[in-house]
């Protein structure tokens, strides 16, 4: 059936405009390293067996310290999406993230699937998560990422109403932030009717730029890919974005219990080295990138 209604709005920053309007020379490309610090949050909710718990515990015990050490050595500020349970259960890890100058953003409480929750349940988790970040960081969080990148029909409305500045859960773009569109309606009888732009900014994600489906076994995948394969994919995205999306943003999603394994850490170091070697590439936190984008598109 043909689409009906208005056309979906174009993204609101042309390729040529800088992410930082106050800078005399805008970055050619910004790379955002983001980490979903799940730890054992979803294992608590699911009642997982002991070995699964131990896999999650590897994140705060081993993976996160290795990542934070690498980021410090490279002088990189990153964004950490942290479930409320992780914030409270591993306070030393939370403190180390903040001490490193990184952004704390929200990622549910027990890593819930928001597509399965009621509106009231979602609203309560969003508020509880934001309050937890504010207690430890001293300021309300700007960012939200849905666990599993799973959203209910009204989730992003609730995220905007809760005061978040940006979401990072959708796949409708790649190298540009843009405003989240709310209120789309789709049906086989009436076709598609596009909604309206909101004040919430979207930072797009994608499976191939996420370590989990590449490296971790699952019901519909083998996992355990060699790091060389994943590095080829990530470097291909880096090269394309650098050549074809000037002023753009490349966002990579990682999990400490996954990327923190030694052979994968070596791959991450190689990726960072390759990005740093490109002219005009910078690394930054998502809250700062979104703030600059918002100011440029006010």
MIFIDO-875825 format. One record per residue: residue number from 1; chain; x, y, z of N, C-alpha, C in turn. Coordinates in steps of 0.05 Angstrom, whole numbers. Example, Ala and Ser with C-alpha at 12.3 -4.5 7.8 and 13.67 -1.06 7.14 Angstrom:
2
R  pos  unit  n_east  n_north  n_up  ca_east  ca_north  ca_up  c_east  c_north  c_up
R  1  A  264  -114  156  246  -90  156  264  -66  156
R  2  A  257  -45  142  273  -21  143  258  1  157
***
This chain:
298
R  pos  unit  n_east  n_north  n_up  ca_east  ca_north  ca_up  c_east  c_north  c_up
R  1  A  17  -24  0  0  0  0  17  25  0
R  2  A  10  44  -15  26  69  -17  23  84  9
R  3  A  44  99  16  44  116  40  25  139  35
R  4  A  11  148  56  -7  171  54  0  190  75
R  5  A  -12  214  75  -6  234  94  18  250  86
R  6  A  29  265  105  51  282  99  77  266  97
R  7  A  96  276  83  122  263  81  137  266  108
R  8  A  153  246  115  169  248  140  188  272  137
R  9  A  191  287  159  208  311  157  237  303  152
R  10  A  251  320  137  280  316  133  294  322  159
R  11  A  319  311  162  335  317  185  340  347  186
R  12  A  345  357  210  345  386  214  373  399  214
R  13  A  394  383  208  420  396  205  431  388  179
R  14  A  435  407  160  448  400  135  476  389  139
R  15  A  485  373  121  511  360  124  533  380  128
R  16  A  532  404  117  554  422  118  555  439  143
R  17  A  534  439  160  535  456  183  550  443  206
R  18  A  565  458  222  582  446  243  567  437  266
R  19  A  577  416  280  565  408  305  570  428  327
R  20  A  592  443  325  598  463  345  599  490  332
R  21  A  577  506  333  577  531  319  596  552  329
R  22  A  606  548  354  624  567  365  653  561  358
R  23  A  658  538  346  686  530  340  694  542  313
R  24  A  719  551  311  728  562  286  732  540  265
R  25  A  737  516  273  740  494  255  725  470  267
R  26  A  702  464  255  685  442  265  699  415  260
R  27  A  694  395  277  705  369  272  696  358  245
R  28  A  713  344  231  705  330  207  686  307  214
R  29  A  691  294  237  674  273  246  677  270  276
R  30  A  655  266  290  655  261  319  649  231  323
R  31  A  665  218  339  660  190  346  652  188  375
R  32  A  629  176  380  619  173  407  621  143  415
R  33  A  638  138  434  639  111  446  619  110  469
R  34  A  600  92  466  579  90  487  579  61  498
R  35  A  573  60  524  575  34  539  549  30  554
R  36  A  536  7  549  512  -1  564  521  -18  587
R  37  A  521  -7  611  534  -19  634  513  -36  649
R  38  A  504  -58  637  482  -73  647  488  -89  672
R  39  A  513  -99  674  521  -115  697  501  -138  701
R  40  A  490  -141  726  472  -164  731  443  -155  732
R  41  A  437  -130  723  410  -119  726  389  -137  714
R  42  A  393  -145  689  372  -162  676  372  -190  687
R  43  A  395  -200  697  395  -226  710  378  -227  735
R  44  A  379  -205  751  362  -203  774  333  -205  767
R  45  A  325  -190  746  297  -189  737  288  -216  727
R  46  A  305  -230  712  298  -255  699  301  -279  718
R  47  A  316  -276  739  322  -299  756  341  -318  742
R  48  A  363  -308  730  381  -324  715  397  -344  732
R  49  A  408  -364  719  425  -383  734  452  -370  741
R  50  A  467  -383  758  491  -372  769  511  -364  748
R  51  A  516  -380  728  536  -374  708  529  -348  693
R  52  A  503  -345  687  494  -321  673  499  -296  690
R  53  A  494  -299  716  500  -277  735  530  -270  734
R  54  A  546  -291  734  575  -286  734  585  -272  709
R  55  A  572  -277  686  578  -263  662  572  -234  664
R  56  A  549  -227  676  543  -199  680  562  -185  700
R  57  A  570  -200  720  588  -188  740  616  -183  729
R  58  A  623  -196  708  649  -190  695  650  -161  686
R  59  A  627  -149  679  627  -121  671  639  -102  691
R  60  A  627  -99  715  638  -81  734  664  -90  747
R  61  A  668  -116  749  692  -126  762  717  -124  744
R  62  A  714  -130  718  738  -131  701  735  -113  677
R  63  A  713  -115  662  710  -100  637  711  -70  641
R  64  A  695  -59  659  693  -30  662  720  -18  670
R  65  A  735  -30  690  761  -18  696  780  -18  672
R  66  A  780  -39  656  797  -39  632  789  -17  612
R  67  A  763  -14  608  754  7  590  761  34  600
R  68  A  756  39  626  762  66  637  792  72  636
R  69  A  808  52  640  837  56  638  845  64  609
R  70  A  833  50  589  839  56  561  829  84  554
R  71  A  805  91  563  795  118  557  812  140  569
R  72  A  822  135  593  839  154  606  866  157  591
R  73  A  877  135  583  903  136  569  900  151  542
R  74  A  876  148  530  871  160  504  859  188  506
R  75  A  852  197  530  841  223  534  813  225  522
R  76  A  797  204  524  770  203  511  749  204  533
R  77  A  729  222  529  705  223  545  683  208  531
R  78  A  669  190  546  649  172  534  623  175  548
R  79  A  602  162  538  576  162  550  570  134  560
R  80  A  561  132  585  554  106  597  524  106  603
R  81  A  510  87  591  481  83  596  480  62  618
R  82  A  470  70  642  473  52  665  445  47  678
R  83  A  437  22  680  412  16  694  414  25  723
R  84  A  391  32  735  392  41  763  403  20  782
R  85  A  397  -5  777  407  -27  794  437  -27  794
R  86  A  450  -23  770  479  -22  769  490  2  785
R  87  A  477  25  782  486  49  797  488  43  827
R  88  A  467  30  837  466  26  866  481  1  876
R  89  A  484  -19  859  496  -44  867  526  -44  865
R  90  A  536  -28  846  565  -25  842  574  4  844
R  91  A  572  16  868  578  44  870  606  52  863
R  92  A  625  33  867  653  40  860  655  43  830
R  93  A  641  27  814  642  30  785  629  56  777
R  94  A  607  63  789  594  88  783  613  112  789
R  95  A  626  111  812  644  132  820  667  134  801
R  96  A  677  112  791  700  112  772  692  124  746
R  97  A  667  119  737  657  131  712  656  161  714
R  98  A  645  170  736  643  199  741  671  212  744
R  99  A  689  198  758  716  209  762  731  212  736
R  100  A  724  195  716  737  197  690  726  218  672
R  101  A  706  233  682  695  255  666  675  246  645
R  102  A  663  222  649  644  211  630  615  218  636
R  103  A  598  216  617  570  221  620  555  197  631
R  104  A  538  201  651  520  181  661  492  185  648
R  105  A  482  166  634  455  167  622  439  143  632
R  106  A  413  144  627  395  123  638  390  100  619
R  107  A  385  77  631  381  52  615  363  33  630
R  108  A  340  44  640  322  28  656  331  24  684
R  109  A  318  6  698  326  -1  726  337  -30  727
R  110  A  320  -49  719  329  -77  717  332  -85  688
R  111  A  339  -66  670  342  -71  642  316  -83  630
R  112  A  294  -69  636  267  -79  628  263  -75  598
R  113  A  246  -92  587  236  -89  560  212  -71  560
R  114  A  216  -46  551  194  -26  554  171  -32  536
R  115  A  174  -49  515  152  -56  498  132  -74  512
R  116  A  140  -85  535  122  -103  550  110  -90  575
R  117  A  116  -64  580  107  -51  604  84  -32  599
R  118  A  68  -27  620  46  -8  618  58  20  618
R  119  A  41  39  610  49  67  610  58  76  638
R  120  A  43  69  659  50  77  686  76  63  695
R  121  A  80  39  687  105  25  695  129  39  681
R  122  A  126  45  656  148  59  642  154  86  655
R  123  A  133  101  660  137  128  672  151  126  699
R  124  A  144  106  715  156  103  742  186  96  739
R  125  A  193  78  720  221  71  717  237  94  707
R  126  A  227  109  688  241  133  678  247  152  701
R  127  A  227  158  717  231  177  739  251  166  760
R  128  A  248  141  767  266  128  787  294  128  776
R  129  A  298  122  751  325  121  739  338  149  739
R  130  A  323  169  730  333  196  729  340  206  757
R  131  A  324  200  777  329  208  805  355  195  814
R  132  A  360  170  807  384  156  816  409  169  804
R  133  A  408  176  779  431  190  766  436  217  779
R  134  A  414  231  785  417  258  797  430  256  824
R  135  A  423  235  839  435  232  866  465  228  865
R  136  A  475  213  846  503  207  845  519  227  829
R  137  A  506  239  808  521  258  790  516  287  797
R  138  A  495  293  813  490  320  820  474  336  800
R  139  A  465  323  778  449  336  757  431  316  744
R  140  A  409  325  733  391  307  719  405  297  694
R  141  A  400  272  686  412  261  662  400  273  637
R  142  A  416  276  616  406  285  591  397  262  573
R  143  A  410  239  575  406  218  556  391  193  566
R  144  A  378  180  548  363  155  553  368  136  530
R  145  A  372  111  536  373  90  516  356  67  526
R  146  A  337  58  510  320  36  518  335  10  520
R  147  A  332  -5  542  343  -32  542  333  -49  519
R  148  A  351  -64  507  345  -80  483  337  -63  459
R  149  A  339  -36  462  329  -18  441  299  -25  435
R  150  A  285  -31  457  256  -40  454  239  -17  465
R  151  A  220  -8  448  203  14  455  173  7  452
R  152  A  157  17  470  128  15  467  118  38  450
R  153  A  93  38  441  83  59  424  85  87  436
R  154  A  85  89  462  85  116  475  111  121  490
R  155  A  130  103  489  154  105  506  169  132  501
R  156  A  173  140  477  188  165  472  173  189  480
R  157  A  146  189  480  131  211  491  137  213  521
R  158  A  138  190  535  144  190  563  172  200  569
R  159  A  191  192  551  219  200  555  221  231  552
R  160  A  207  242  533  208  271  530  195  285  554
R  161  A  172  274  563  157  286  585  174  284  611
R  162  A  191  264  613  208  261  637  231  281  637
R  163  A  235  296  616  255  317  616  281  309  603
R  164  A  283  286  590  308  278  577  312  295  552
R  165  A  337  300  545  343  315  521  346  299  496
R  166  A  354  274  500  358  257  476  353  228  482
R  167  A  346  213  461  343  184  462  364  172  443
R  168  A  373  148  448  391  134  430  382  105  428
R  169  A  360  101  413  348  74  411  338  68  383
R  170  A  337  87  365  324  84  339  345  80  317
R  171  A  335  70  294  353  64  271  345  78  246
R  172  A  332  101  248  322  116  225  343  135  213
R  173  A  367  133  221  389  149  211  415  136  217
R  174  A  437  150  210  463  138  218  482  159  229
R  175  A  489  180  214  510  198  222  501  225  231
R  176  A  474  229  234  464  255  242  444  253  264
R  177  A  447  269  285  424  271  304  401  285  290
R  178  A  377  280  300  353  293  289  331  292  310
R  179  A  310  308  305  288  308  323  272  282  321
R  180  A  263  272  344  246  249  345  218  257  335
R  181  A  207  241  318  179  245  308  160  228  325
R  182  A  140  240  336  120  226  353  93  226  339
R  183  A  77  206  346  50  205  336  45  193  309
R  184  A  65  178  299  60  164  273  37  144  276
R  185  A  22  141  255  0  121  255  2  104  230
R  186  A  2  78  234  4  59  212  -18  38  214
R  187  A  -31  32  192  -51  11  191  -54  1  162
R  188  A  -62  -24  159  -66  -35  132  -90  -23  118
R  189  A  -108  -11  134  -132  0  121  -128  29  113
R  190  A  -113  45  129  -110  73  124  -82  81  116
R  191  A  -64  62  115  -37  69  107  -21  82  129
R  192  A  -3  99  122  15  112  141  9  142  142
R  193  A  7  153  166  5  181  171  27  189  190
R  194  A  45  207  181  67  215  198  59  234  220
R  195  A  73  233  242  67  249  265  80  276  264
R  196  A  89  286  287  101  313  289  128  311  303
R  197  A  145  331  297  171  332  310  167  339  339
R  198  A  184  327  356  185  334  384  210  349  391
R  199  A  213  356  417  238  369  426  259  349  433
R  200  A  253  323  432  272  302  439  290  297  414
R  201  A  316  296  419  335  291  398  342  262  397
R  202  A  344  251  372  352  223  369  381  220  361
R  203  A  395  202  374  422  195  366  420  166  356
R  204  A  421  161  329  415  135  318  435  114  326
R  205  A  426  89  326  442  66  332  438  45  310
R  206  A  454  23  311  450  1  292  464  -24  302
R  207  A  452  -47  295  462  -73  305  491  -77  298
R  208  A  500  -70  274  527  -76  265  548  -60  281
R  209  A  539  -37  293  557  -21  309  552  -26  339
R  210  A  542  -49  345  538  -58  373  554  -84  377
R  211  A  570  -85  398  587  -109  402  571  -134  409
R  212  A  548  -131  422  533  -154  433  525  -174  411
R  213  A  510  -166  391  502  -187  371  526  -198  355
R  214  A  548  -185  356  572  -195  342  586  -217  358
R  215  A  588  -212  384  605  -228  401  592  -247  420
R  216  A  567  -242  427  554  -259  447  534  -278  434
R  217  A  535  -304  442  516  -323  431  487  -316  439
R  218  A  468  -324  422  440  -319  428  422  -338  413
R  219  A  396  -338  419  378  -357  407  378  -358  376
R  220  A  383  -334  364  382  -333  335  408  -327  322
R  221  A  430  -330  337  456  -323  326  478  -340  339
R  222  A  500  -343  325  522  -359  336  539  -342  355
R  223  A  543  -316  349  560  -299  365  589  -308  363
R  224  A  605  -298  381  633  -305  383  649  -300  357
R  225  A  642  -279  343  656  -271  319  685  -264  326
R  226  A  704  -269  308  731  -260  313  732  -229  312
R  227  A  748  -217  329  749  -188  329  757  -176  303
R  228  A  772  -190  286  780  -179  260  756  -174  243
R  229  A  736  -191  244  712  -187  229  697  -162  238
R  230  A  694  -158  264  680  -135  274  696  -109  269
R  231  A  722  -111  272  739  -88  266  735  -79  236
R  232  A  734  -98  218  729  -92  190  703  -76  186
R  233  A  682  -85  200  656  -71  198  658  -43  209
R  234  A  669  -40  233  670  -14  246  689  5  231
R  235  A  711  -5  221  729  12  205  716  21  178
R  236  A  700  3  167  686  10  142  666  32  147
R  237  A  651  31  169  633  53  177  648  79  182
R  238  A  670  76  196  687  100  203  696  113  177
R  239  A  707  98  159  717  109  134  695  122  117
R  240  A  672  109  115  650  120  100  640  146  112
R  241  A  636  146  139  627  170  152  646  193  149
R  242  A  672  187  151  692  208  149  693  220  121
R  243  A  688  203  101  690  213  73  663  226  64
R  244  A  641  216  73  615  224  62  597  240  80
R  245  A  603  242  106  585  256  125  601  277  141
R  246  A  612  297  128  627  317  142  610  331  164
R  247  A  621  333  187  607  345  210  589  325  224
R  248  A  590  299  216  572  279  226  581  266  252
R  249  A  565  247  261  570  233  287  568  203  282
R  250  A  589  188  290  589  159  289  587  148  318
R  251  A  565  134  323  560  124  350  564  93  351
R  252  A  581  84  370  586  56  373  576  48  401
R  253  A  562  25  402  550  14  427  566  -10  436
R  254  A  573  -9  462  588  -32  473  579  -38  501
R  255  A  586  -62  511  578  -72  537  604  -81  552
R  256  A  609  -72  576  634  -79  590  638  -109  592
R  257  A  616  -125  597  619  -153  600  625  -167  573
R  258  A  623  -152  551  628  -163  525  654  -153  513
R  259  A  656  -127  509  680  -115  498  704  -116  516
R  260  A  698  -121  542  720  -121  562  738  -145  561
R  261  A  732  -166  546  749  -188  542  775  -180  528
R  262  A  797  -192  535  823  -182  525  825  -179  495
R  263  A  818  -200  480  821  -199  451  803  -177  438
R  264  A  781  -171  452  763  -151  442  773  -123  450
R  265  A  785  -121  473  797  -95  481  819  -87  461
R  266  A  834  -107  452  855  -101  432  843  -90  406
R  267  A  819  -101  399  805  -91  376  796  -63  380
R  268  A  785  -57  404  776  -30  409  799  -10  408
R  269  A  822  -18  418  845  0  417  853  5  387
R  270  A  851  -15  371  857  -12  342  837  7  329
R  271  A  812  5  336  792  23  325  797  52  334
R  272  A  803  56  359  809  83  369  833  94  355
R  273  A  854  78  352  878  88  338  872  96  309
R  274  A  856  80  296  849  86  268  833  112  266
R  275  A  814  115  284  798  140  283  815  164  290
R  276  A  832  162  310  849  184  318  869  192  296
R  277  A  876  174  279  895  179  257  882  195  234
R  278  A  855  196  233  842  210  211  841  240  218
R  279  A  846  256  198  846  285  202  818  295  210
R  280  A  816  310  231  791  323  239  772  306  255
R  281  A  781  282  264  764  265  280  768  271  310
R  282  A  746  274  324  746  278  353  728  258  367
R  283  A  733  253  392  715  235  408  701  253  429
R  284  A  675  247  434  661  264  454  637  249  465
R  285  A  627  260  488  603  250  501  578  258  485
R  286  A  558  242  487  534  248  472  519  273  482
R  287  A  520  277  508  505  301  518  517  327  507
R  288  A  543  328  503  556  352  492  551  354  462
R  289  A  551  332  448  545  332  420  516  342  415
R  290  A  498  331  431  469  338  427  465  368  435
R  291  A  479  377  456  476  405  464  485  423  441
R  292  A  507  416  428  517  433  406  498  432  382
R  293  A  488  408  376  469  405  354  443  421  359
R  294  A  433  420  384  409  434  391  413  464  388
R  295  A  436  474  398  442  503  395  443  511  366
R  296  A  455  494  349  458  501  321  431  500  306
R  297  A  412  486  317  386  482  303  363  494  319
R  298  A  369  513  337  348  525  353  327  540  336
***
